[in-house]
């Protein structure tokens, strides 16, 4: 499990954190293999946008497939959830964000898939507070595409290659972002921490 001190400090100072090679490679590779096994078990489903009964598939906006991490998980993915719990506790202790729990899914982007610019907090639900993303793609090169582009307050963009072990975290309501089209299979673990008193 990595030390989250640098991530918490960056969230405090500027609202976002990008840590390349942040997660131990051996752990990240084990999670990659676990997600690939979930894919072989056909546990991924086309991602939809919207909330509750209004969720719909819009491939022009979002074309990845997802698998929620809730039960019957391989050990490497359960260990990741345990690490996210440690991150939650540290953020609450140091930044007083009142995070209650995290919801996490694995996301698989086949070649050509993308996710248009969006905010992680829904317009009619302010529960999502902090986003956490871990990339699980060995040997990723710039020509493979699939970059995360984050809009920064000064009008510039931060771009992130989805390389194995890179960890990204940001305040969910403050940073519009998009996933550019990928040219090869792309795996991530994406989670959102929700505030206390919010429905799951």
C-alpha positions as CSV (number, residue, x, y, z in Angstrom):
1,X,0.0,0.0,0.0
2,X,1.4,3.4,-0.9
3,X,1.8,6.4,1.4
4,X,-1.0,8.9,0.6
5,X,0.7,11.9,2.2
6,X,1.6,13.6,-1.2
7,X,-1.9,13.0,-2.5
8,X,-3.6,14.5,0.5
9,X,-1.3,17.5,0.5
10,X,-1.9,18.1,-3.2
11,X,-5.7,17.9,-2.7
12,X,-5.4,20.5,0.0
13,X,-3.2,22.8,-2.0
14,X,-4.7,22.7,-5.5
15,X,-7.6,20.3,-5.5
16,X,-6.0,17.5,-7.6
17,X,-3.2,15.0,-7.6
18,X,-1.4,13.1,-10.3
19,X,1.2,10.5,-9.1
20,X,3.1,8.5,-11.8
21,X,4.4,5.1,-10.6
22,X,2.5,5.9,-7.4
23,X,1.2,2.3,-6.8
24,X,3.7,-0.6,-6.4
25,X,4.0,-2.2,-9.8
26,X,3.6,-5.8,-8.4
27,X,0.3,-4.8,-6.8
28,X,-0.9,-3.0,-9.9
29,X,-0.1,-5.9,-12.2
30,X,-2.0,-8.3,-9.9
31,X,-5.0,-6.0,-10.2
32,X,-4.6,-5.9,-13.9
33,X,-4.7,-9.7,-14.0
34,X,-7.7,-9.7,-11.7
35,X,-9.7,-7.3,-13.9
36,X,-8.8,-9.3,-17.0
37,X,-10.2,-12.4,-15.3
38,X,-13.4,-10.5,-14.5
39,X,-13.6,-9.6,-18.2
40,X,-13.1,-13.3,-19.2
41,X,-16.0,-14.1,-16.8
42,X,-18.1,-11.5,-18.8
43,X,-18.8,-9.4,-15.7
44,X,-18.3,-6.1,-17.5
45,X,-21.4,-4.3,-18.8
46,X,-21.8,-1.3,-21.2
47,X,-21.5,1.9,-19.1
48,X,-24.5,4.2,-19.0
49,X,-24.9,7.9,-18.1
50,X,-27.4,9.6,-15.9
51,X,-28.8,8.5,-12.5
52,X,-31.1,5.8,-11.2
53,X,-34.0,5.0,-13.6
54,X,-32.8,7.6,-16.1
55,X,-29.5,5.9,-16.9
56,X,-29.0,5.3,-20.6
57,X,-26.3,4.1,-23.0
58,X,-25.0,7.0,-25.1
59,X,-21.9,5.7,-27.0
60,X,-21.4,9.1,-28.6
61,X,-20.6,10.4,-25.0
62,X,-19.3,7.3,-23.3
63,X,-18.3,3.9,-24.8
64,X,-16.5,2.0,-22.1
65,X,-17.6,-1.1,-20.2
66,X,-17.7,-1.3,-16.4
67,X,-17.8,-3.9,-13.6
68,X,-18.8,-2.6,-10.1
69,X,-16.5,-3.8,-7.3
70,X,-19.0,-4.8,-4.6
71,X,-18.7,-8.5,-3.7
72,X,-17.0,-11.8,-4.6
73,X,-13.7,-10.0,-5.5
74,X,-10.3,-11.4,-6.2
75,X,-7.8,-10.7,-3.4
76,X,-5.9,-7.9,-5.3
77,X,-9.0,-5.9,-5.8
78,X,-10.1,-6.3,-2.2
79,X,-6.7,-5.1,-1.1
80,X,-7.2,-2.1,-3.3
81,X,-10.5,-1.3,-1.6
82,X,-8.8,-1.6,1.7
83,X,-6.2,0.9,0.6
84,X,-8.9,3.3,-0.5
85,X,-10.4,3.0,2.9
86,X,-7.1,4.1,4.4
87,X,-7.0,7.0,2.0
88,X,-10.6,8.0,3.1
89,X,-9.6,8.0,6.7
90,X,-6.5,10.1,6.1
91,X,-8.4,12.7,4.0
92,X,-11.1,12.9,6.6
93,X,-8.6,13.3,9.4
94,X,-6.5,16.0,7.6
95,X,-8.9,17.8,5.3
96,X,-12.3,17.2,7.2
97,X,-14.2,16.4,4.0
98,X,-16.7,14.1,5.8
99,X,-16.3,11.2,3.4
100,X,-18.5,8.3,4.3
101,X,-17.8,5.5,1.8
102,X,-16.4,4.9,-1.7
103,X,-18.1,3.3,-4.7
104,X,-15.7,1.8,-7.2
105,X,-15.8,0.1,-10.6
106,X,-13.3,-1.3,-13.1
107,X,-13.6,0.3,-16.5
108,X,-12.5,-1.3,-19.7
109,X,-12.0,0.8,-22.9
110,X,-11.7,-1.2,-26.1
111,X,-9.9,0.4,-29.0
112,X,-11.8,3.5,-30.1
113,X,-13.6,4.0,-26.8
114,X,-13.7,7.3,-25.1
115,X,-15.6,9.3,-22.5
116,X,-16.6,12.9,-23.3
117,X,-15.9,15.9,-21.0
118,X,-18.0,15.7,-17.8
119,X,-18.0,16.4,-14.1
120,X,-18.1,13.5,-11.6
121,X,-20.7,15.2,-9.4
122,X,-24.2,15.0,-10.7
123,X,-26.1,18.3,-11.1
124,X,-29.0,17.2,-8.8
125,X,-26.9,15.2,-6.3
126,X,-23.9,16.7,-4.5
127,X,-22.8,13.5,-2.7
128,X,-19.8,12.7,-4.7
129,X,-16.9,14.7,-3.3
130,X,-13.5,13.1,-4.2
131,X,-12.5,11.0,-7.2
132,X,-9.8,8.4,-7.2
133,X,-8.4,6.7,-10.3
134,X,-5.8,4.0,-10.7
135,X,-4.4,3.0,-14.1
136,X,-3.6,-0.6,-14.9
137,X,-1.9,-0.5,-18.3
138,X,1.6,-1.9,-18.6
139,X,3.9,-0.4,-21.3
140,X,1.5,2.4,-22.3
141,X,2.9,4.8,-24.8
142,X,1.7,8.3,-25.9
143,X,0.8,6.9,-29.3
144,X,-1.7,4.5,-27.7
145,X,-4.0,7.4,-26.9
146,X,-6.5,7.1,-24.1
147,X,-5.2,10.1,-22.2
148,X,-7.1,11.7,-19.3
149,X,-7.5,15.4,-19.9
150,X,-8.4,17.5,-16.8
151,X,-9.5,21.1,-17.1
152,X,-7.6,23.3,-14.6
153,X,-8.9,26.6,-13.1
154,X,-6.4,28.7,-15.0
155,X,-7.9,27.5,-18.4
156,X,-5.1,25.0,-19.1
157,X,-5.3,21.2,-19.2
158,X,-3.4,18.5,-17.3
159,X,-3.0,15.4,-19.4
160,X,-2.3,12.0,-17.9
161,X,-1.1,8.8,-19.7
162,X,-2.9,5.8,-18.2
163,X,0.3,4.0,-17.4
164,X,0.5,1.2,-14.9
165,X,0.5,2.4,-11.3
166,X,-0.4,6.1,-12.0
167,X,-2.9,7.3,-9.4
168,X,-5.1,10.4,-9.9
169,X,-7.4,12.1,-7.4
170,X,-9.4,15.3,-7.5
171,X,-12.3,17.1,-6.0
172,X,-15.3,15.7,-8.0
173,X,-17.2,19.0,-8.4
174,X,-14.4,21.2,-9.5
175,X,-12.5,19.5,-12.4
176,X,-14.2,18.7,-15.8
177,X,-12.3,16.0,-17.5
178,X,-12.5,13.6,-20.5
179,X,-10.9,10.4,-21.7
180,X,-9.6,10.7,-25.2
181,X,-10.1,7.8,-27.7
182,X,-7.8,4.9,-27.0
183,X,-6.0,2.8,-29.6
184,X,-5.6,-0.3,-27.4
185,X,-7.3,-2.0,-24.5
186,X,-7.3,0.3,-21.5
187,X,-8.1,-0.6,-17.9
188,X,-8.8,1.6,-14.9
189,X,-10.2,1.4,-11.4
190,X,-12.3,4.5,-10.8
191,X,-13.9,5.4,-7.4
192,X,-15.9,8.2,-5.9
193,X,-16.1,9.0,-2.3
194,X,-19.5,10.1,-1.1
195,X,-20.2,12.4,1.9
196,X,-21.9,11.3,5.0
197,X,-25.7,11.2,5.0
198,X,-25.8,10.6,1.2
199,X,-27.6,7.6,-0.3
200,X,-25.4,4.9,-1.9
